[in-house]
Amino acid sequence: MQQTIIKLLKTGFKLDNSTLNHQLTLSEALEQIDKLFGCDRILKEFDANITVPYYTQSEWGYRFYHSDRDAIHMALNFDGVFKADGYYVQPQVVGEQIDRLGAKDVLEIGCGKGFNSQFLAERYPNVKFTGVDLTPLHIKIAAQKAEKLNNLSFQAGDFNQLDFPDRSFDIVFAFECLCHAKQPQMPLAEIFRILRPGGQLIVFDGYRKAQLATFDRELQMATCLIETSMAVQHGFAEIDNWLDAANSAGFHVENSEDLSFAILPTLARLKKISLKFLKSSWRAKIIAVLLPKYLVRNSIAGLLMEFVFDPQAGSCSYCKVILSRSKV
């Protein structure tokens, strides 16, 4: 069965160019999703402790369709053309701050399969890097990357309760993981606790631009479907509320920047893959039975994210945020 699934993932689905070039509307995208999954049925489901099952089941999909180098965050392509080098932009930002602060101890929370910390550890041999993640499969894969690097280690951990002493790190970074927090105040307080005075938290993540009720009904549904299908159980935080929570935790906001335009090439690529899957209706129904539930549901987010993260008309934004702890 596993070999059959992997073959299906690698093979993909054939569509003529007219189908792929059709400018799909949000209404048409929601209709495609409703035919296969049932939009209301998806939104009514609530699985407690979904994060680990989601990432465990989705690992094949991320590897075959997202990045064969084990990146699980968005590529940033500022020229409007997808290139895999865009996956290195976020860790390069961390590297810039390592240089600026002279950091010696760096923690990645939600480290996934170790892509970012490995990249940085190879370039900064005199800096100690630690990665924590909630998913055992991620830690297993990441640990293999650390075997030949004396300055890199990984361990299981929950960002709501970090197993490190106070003031242990100069930099903490988090790429597309804090969106899974039920209450943003909890991980922010923990990160503040383990940062040294003058230390930084560097975040790249998705946020709602405003209250969901301010957007039209279809965009509301698309936003909630993305959040549900990607295990963001409690919804993306509103960016202003999240920044307020960071200030309340003691952080100073050094930089907050909307980079939604830079993820559009990645989103267009994911949309094309998802459209291939959903348009092959009879195959899609078979695959939806054969493949793990959360893996298949990534096609929902893949089809809808280009609408929801549209810089002008979308309900959500992809932001880079740099927070600092005072030097006192």
VMD Tcl script that draws the C-alpha trace (Angstrom):
set ca {
  {0.00 0.00 0.00}
  {2.78 2.45 0.90}
  {4.51 1.95 -2.45}
  {1.20 2.52 -4.26}
  {0.65 5.77 -2.39}
  {4.17 7.02 -3.08}
  {3.77 6.19 -6.79}
  {0.53 8.17 -6.90}
  {2.16 11.11 -5.19}
  {5.05 11.13 -7.64}
  {2.96 10.58 -10.75}
  {0.43 13.38 -10.28}
  {-2.50 13.97 -12.64}
  {-2.62 14.96 -16.31}
  {-4.74 17.88 -17.46}
  {-4.80 19.78 -20.71}
  {-3.38 23.30 -20.79}
  {-6.79 24.91 -21.15}
  {-7.82 23.50 -17.79}
  {-4.67 24.67 -16.03}
  {-4.74 28.12 -17.67}
  {-8.36 28.76 -16.73}
  {-8.58 31.65 -14.28}
  {-10.38 29.88 -11.46}
  {-12.66 32.05 -9.35}
  {-13.02 31.63 -5.60}
  {-16.60 30.41 -6.11}
  {-15.38 27.72 -8.54}
  {-12.60 26.68 -6.16}
  {-15.03 26.31 -3.27}
  {-17.34 24.29 -5.52}
  {-14.50 21.90 -6.40}
  {-13.70 21.40 -2.73}
  {-17.34 20.94 -1.80}
  {-17.77 18.17 -4.39}
  {-14.97 16.07 -2.94}
  {-14.92 16.91 0.75}
  {-18.07 18.84 1.63}
  {-17.13 22.30 2.92}
  {-19.56 22.27 5.83}
  {-18.45 18.79 6.87}
  {-14.81 19.88 7.00}
  {-15.61 23.00 9.02}
  {-17.73 21.11 11.55}
  {-14.92 18.68 12.37}
  {-12.69 19.50 15.30}
  {-9.92 17.05 16.12}
  {-8.16 17.72 19.41}
  {-4.36 17.54 19.35}
  {-4.31 17.52 15.55}
  {-0.84 19.04 15.05}
  {1.27 15.89 15.31}
  {-1.07 13.70 13.19}
  {-1.29 16.44 10.56}
  {2.48 16.80 10.13}
  {3.09 13.06 10.38}
  {0.55 12.26 7.68}
  {1.58 15.19 5.49}
  {5.31 14.39 5.42}
  {5.14 12.59 2.06}
  {3.25 15.47 0.49}
  {5.67 18.09 1.75}
  {8.59 16.02 0.49}
  {7.27 15.24 -3.00}
  {5.33 18.41 -3.78}
  {6.78 21.16 -1.60}
  {10.51 20.66 -1.10}
  {12.71 17.59 -1.55}
  {15.23 19.31 0.75}
  {12.83 19.09 3.71}
  {11.77 22.72 3.89}
  {8.17 22.97 5.08}
  {7.76 26.76 5.01}
  {6.90 29.09 2.13}
  {9.57 30.10 -0.36}
  {10.01 33.85 -0.67}
  {10.49 34.93 -4.29}
  {10.57 38.70 -4.63}
  {10.79 38.69 -8.44}
  {7.47 36.87 -8.90}
  {9.00 33.62 -10.20}
  {9.14 30.46 -8.08}
  {12.65 29.27 -7.29}
  {13.60 26.75 -4.60}
  {16.32 29.15 -3.41}
  {13.45 31.13 -1.89}
  {13.28 28.61 0.94}
  {16.59 29.99 2.20}
  {15.42 33.60 2.57}
  {13.97 33.16 6.07}
  {17.05 31.47 7.57}
  {19.23 34.08 5.87}
  {17.33 36.75 7.81}
  {18.23 34.87 11.00}
  {21.85 34.80 9.84}
  {21.81 38.57 9.42}
  {20.66 38.97 13.01}
  {23.26 36.48 14.27}
  {25.91 38.68 12.69}
  {24.37 41.87 14.06}
  {23.98 40.59 17.63}
  {27.06 38.36 17.75}
  {24.71 35.57 18.88}
  {26.19 32.37 20.32}
  {23.09 30.35 21.26}
  {20.15 30.09 18.84}
  {16.90 28.15 19.21}
  {14.45 27.20 16.48}
  {10.97 26.30 17.70}
  {8.78 24.28 15.39}
  {11.99 23.21 13.65}
  {10.27 20.67 11.42}
  {12.74 18.39 9.66}
  {15.72 20.60 10.44}
  {16.11 22.46 7.14}
  {16.71 25.92 8.63}
  {18.92 25.01 11.57}
  {21.09 22.74 9.44}
  {21.57 25.53 6.89}
  {22.60 27.95 9.63}
  {24.76 25.50 11.61}
  {26.86 24.79 8.52}
  {27.48 28.51 8.03}
  {28.07 29.44 11.67}
  {30.25 26.68 13.16}
  {30.95 28.74 16.30}
  {27.27 29.21 17.11}
  {25.29 26.55 18.98}
  {21.92 25.73 17.37}
  {19.09 23.82 19.00}
  {15.81 22.81 17.38}
  {12.61 21.69 19.09}
  {9.48 20.26 17.51}
  {6.35 18.53 18.69}
  {6.31 15.86 15.95}
  {8.47 12.75 16.64}
  {8.89 12.01 12.91}
  {10.28 15.50 12.37}
  {12.80 15.08 15.19}
  {13.87 11.69 13.83}
  {14.56 13.16 10.38}
  {16.19 16.30 11.78}
  {18.48 14.31 14.10}
  {20.00 12.60 11.07}
  {21.04 16.02 9.76}
  {22.76 16.83 13.05}
  {24.97 13.73 13.17}
  {27.94 15.40 11.46}
  {27.47 18.84 13.00}
  {28.86 19.36 16.48}
  {27.00 22.64 16.92}
  {23.50 21.34 16.10}
  {21.04 19.28 18.13}
  {17.32 18.54 18.06}
  {14.85 17.47 20.70}
  {11.14 17.01 21.21}
  {9.51 20.06 22.73}
  {6.36 22.13 23.10}
  {6.62 25.89 22.57}
  {4.05 26.42 25.32}
  {6.42 24.90 27.88}
  {10.05 25.04 26.80}
  {12.50 22.90 28.75}
  {15.29 25.47 28.96}
  {16.53 27.70 31.79}
  {15.76 31.41 31.86}
  {17.93 33.57 29.61}
  {19.44 30.67 27.64}
  {19.37 32.03 24.08}
  {20.39 35.11 22.12}
  {17.95 34.42 19.29}
  {14.79 32.35 18.97}
  {13.19 31.93 15.57}
  {9.88 30.42 14.51}
  {8.76 29.86 10.93}
  {5.07 29.13 10.35}
  {4.51 27.35 13.65}
  {3.21 29.90 16.18}
  {-0.03 30.00 14.18}
  {-0.83 26.65 15.84}
  {-0.90 28.22 19.31}
  {-4.28 28.20 21.03}
  {-3.34 31.31 22.97}
  {-0.46 33.40 21.52}
  {0.39 34.75 24.97}
  {1.64 31.35 26.17}
  {4.50 30.73 23.69}
  {5.38 34.43 23.64}
  {5.81 34.44 27.42}
  {7.93 31.28 27.26}
  {10.14 32.66 24.51}
  {10.59 35.93 26.38}
  {11.63 33.95 29.48}
  {14.39 32.00 27.71}
  {15.77 34.97 25.77}
  {18.71 36.88 27.15}
  {18.44 40.66 27.55}
  {18.88 42.20 24.12}
  {17.82 38.94 22.47}
  {15.46 38.60 19.52}
  {12.49 36.55 18.37}
  {12.25 36.27 14.58}
  {8.92 35.12 13.17}
  {7.59 34.38 9.70}
  {3.94 33.38 9.77}
  {0.40 33.86 8.52}
  {-2.06 36.23 10.20}
  {-5.58 37.46 9.60}
  {-5.59 41.08 8.49}
  {-8.71 41.94 10.50}
  {-11.75 40.34 12.10}
  {-13.05 37.59 9.86}
  {-16.57 39.03 9.90}
  {-15.34 42.07 7.94}
  {-14.79 39.93 4.83}
  {-17.41 38.50 2.48}
  {-18.90 35.08 3.12}
  {-16.86 33.17 0.51}
  {-13.59 34.62 1.77}
  {-14.59 33.77 5.33}
  {-15.27 30.18 4.31}
  {-12.02 29.93 2.34}
  {-10.03 31.26 5.31}
  {-11.58 28.78 7.72}
  {-11.10 25.90 5.29}
  {-7.39 26.71 4.97}
  {-6.98 26.95 8.72}
  {-8.82 23.67 9.32}
  {-7.02 21.77 6.55}
  {-3.60 22.92 7.82}
  {-4.27 22.16 11.50}
  {-4.47 25.82 12.52}
  {-7.32 24.80 14.79}
  {-8.06 28.12 16.42}
  {-7.53 30.24 13.33}
  {-4.73 32.60 12.39}
  {-4.32 35.38 14.93}
  {-5.18 38.88 13.82}
  {-1.84 40.61 13.25}
  {-2.62 43.67 15.41}
  {-3.85 41.49 18.29}
  {-0.77 39.28 18.01}
  {1.56 42.28 18.13}
  {-0.35 43.58 21.16}
  {0.20 40.20 22.84}
  {3.91 40.44 22.06}
  {4.07 43.90 23.66}
  {2.21 42.58 26.71}
  {4.77 39.77 27.02}
  {7.52 42.40 27.25}
  {8.74 42.49 23.65}
  {9.52 45.55 21.58}
  {8.45 45.32 17.92}
  {11.55 46.12 15.87}
  {10.09 45.23 12.50}
  {6.73 44.07 11.11}
  {6.52 43.62 7.35}
  {3.86 42.15 5.07}
  {5.58 39.85 2.56}
  {2.45 38.29 1.07}
  {3.48 39.26 -2.47}
  {6.67 37.20 -2.11}
  {4.84 33.92 -1.39}
  {2.53 34.26 -4.41}
  {4.82 32.17 -6.70}
  {4.73 29.34 -4.14}
  {0.96 29.65 -3.80}
  {0.47 29.59 -7.58}
  {2.55 26.41 -7.74}
  {0.55 24.73 -4.95}
  {-2.71 25.83 -6.56}
  {-1.72 24.18 -9.84}
  {-0.91 20.91 -8.06}
  {-4.17 20.98 -6.12}
  {-6.18 21.79 -9.24}
  {-4.72 18.76 -10.98}
  {-5.84 16.60 -8.09}
  {-9.33 18.04 -7.66}
  {-10.12 18.22 -11.38}
  {-9.41 14.48 -11.78}
  {-12.59 13.80 -9.85}
  {-12.77 10.02 -10.07}
  {-9.10 9.63 -9.23}
  {-9.41 12.19 -6.46}
  {-12.17 10.19 -4.82}
  {-10.07 7.02 -4.94}
  {-6.99 8.81 -3.63}
  {-9.01 10.45 -0.85}
  {-9.85 6.95 0.38}
  {-6.32 5.54 0.02}
  {-4.31 8.42 1.44}
  {-4.26 9.64 5.05}
  {-6.98 12.21 5.76}
  {-4.78 15.16 6.68}
  {-2.41 14.58 3.77}
  {-5.27 14.74 1.25}
  {-6.73 17.86 2.84}
  {-3.62 19.83 1.99}
  {-5.18 20.12 -1.47}
  {-7.83 22.37 0.10}
  {-5.25 24.86 1.33}
  {-3.28 24.53 -1.89}
  {-6.28 25.57 -3.96}
  {-7.44 28.42 -1.71}
  {-4.34 30.12 -0.34}
  {-3.76 32.24 -3.44}
  {-7.15 33.86 -2.84}
  {-6.85 34.24 0.93}
  {-3.29 35.64 0.90}
  {-3.90 37.98 -2.03}
  {-2.11 41.22 -1.01}
  {-5.02 43.40 -2.11}
  {-8.21 41.36 -1.76}
  {-7.29 38.60 0.68}
  {-8.19 38.14 4.32}
  {-4.73 37.06 5.50}
  {-1.15 38.21 5.18}
  {2.24 36.53 5.43}
  {4.42 38.59 7.73}
  {7.99 38.89 8.89}
  {8.15 40.10 12.49}
  {11.26 40.79 14.56}
  {10.76 41.29 18.29}
  {13.41 42.18 20.82}
  {13.81 41.91 24.57}
  {15.24 44.98 26.25}
  {18.90 44.89 27.29}
  {18.02 45.57 30.91}
}
mol new
graphics top color blue
foreach p $ca { graphics top sphere $p radius 0.5 }
foreach p [lrange $ca 0 end-1] q [lrange $ca 1 end] { graphics top cylinder $p $q radius 0.2 }
display resetview
